[in-house]
Amino acid sequence: MNSSSVTVRAAPSLALIKYWGKANGSEPPNRPATSSIAVSLEGLYSEARVTSAENRDCVILDGREMDGRRYAAFFENIRACLDVKHFYECICRNNFPSAAGLASSSSGFAALAAGCARLSSLLLEKPTPDLRTLSALARVGSASAARAVYPGFVILKANAEAALPLYAPDFWPELRVIVARISDEAKPRSSRDAMEHTRATSPYYPAWLRDSRALFTRALAALERRDLAQLGPLIRASTYRMFGSILAADPVIIYWKPLTLALLEQLEELRGQGLLLFETMDAGPQVKIFCLEREARQAVASIQKAIPELADRLSVLAPGGGLTWPEQET
Ligand code: DP6
């Protein structure tokens, strides 16, 4: 056992335009079927402390050992790419609920990829791979994690091996995301499993794939102009069209809770009053609301008043994220 260890943090990557489904027959594995646009968020993070191990890979998340099958292809790919033979022991934690639809697999695999690659590079006395390589390594674990190695606004194109940074976080400093933690329970079905089920059984899946191309192009143009009034409806369309394909799967998968719907109804009302509030959701009950800084406080106060159960479950986050190395920052 080698005593070197590496600690790294990554922030979740929240998709404005969604990745849902895998490109067929992709090799290396886990390339996305749709192009996504995302923003990395400040304030939430996954941390991985990685050491080398002799016999087997092991991931412990928030004190619990994870099922090795979920990680096998990821670690094998890292060893093949970096040409190393050793295994990895990874002690991980999130400063937010894991697997509840807050994009913890994006930040988790981004931190794991960076931690493992840096550890192996230290052992080989080589420089750490560049961000593009880390993005490709992270993708094998979770395609959304390919985006989470970069701060700010990031794209991952359909069938791509790695994500591309688009704009730094200060490109749109007024943008905010209100995260409503509807439930802290782990979601009933992982994104990976649910997107494959959608592909295999939903008659709407081909339409989702076709439509997402146009949404991606239009959203890129609206993002370039920092035009939330134009971008917001595209964010909502991507969300509800993704869920449309999931709701048409057989048997159906339902991620939303009554409180999710209560909040969606409230957002509709606040939009009617002229606030620019645009929700997105991932594979879980949580709601994330894009807005501008100047309206965030008013929006939070209105939601708290209308839905008291959410009063202490709302956080306002700014663009940020990317990889940080806490041990080097001291
Ligand atoms: C709904 O990246 O978790 O959050 O690649 O199978 O690990 P795997 O899936 P994952 O899926 C994320 C789906 C999403 C939308 C998105 O983040 O683009």
Boltz pocket constraint, residues with backbone or C-beta under 6 A from the ligand:
constraints:
  - pocket:
      binder: B
      contacts: [[A, 13], [A, 14], [A, 15], [A, 17], [A, 18], [A, 19], [A, 20], [A, 30], [A, 36], [A, 103], [A, 105], [A, 106], [A, 139], [A, 141], [A, 142], [A, 143], [A, 144], [A, 145], [A, 191], [A, 192], [A, 193], [A, 281], [A, 282], [A, 283]]
      max_distance: 6.0
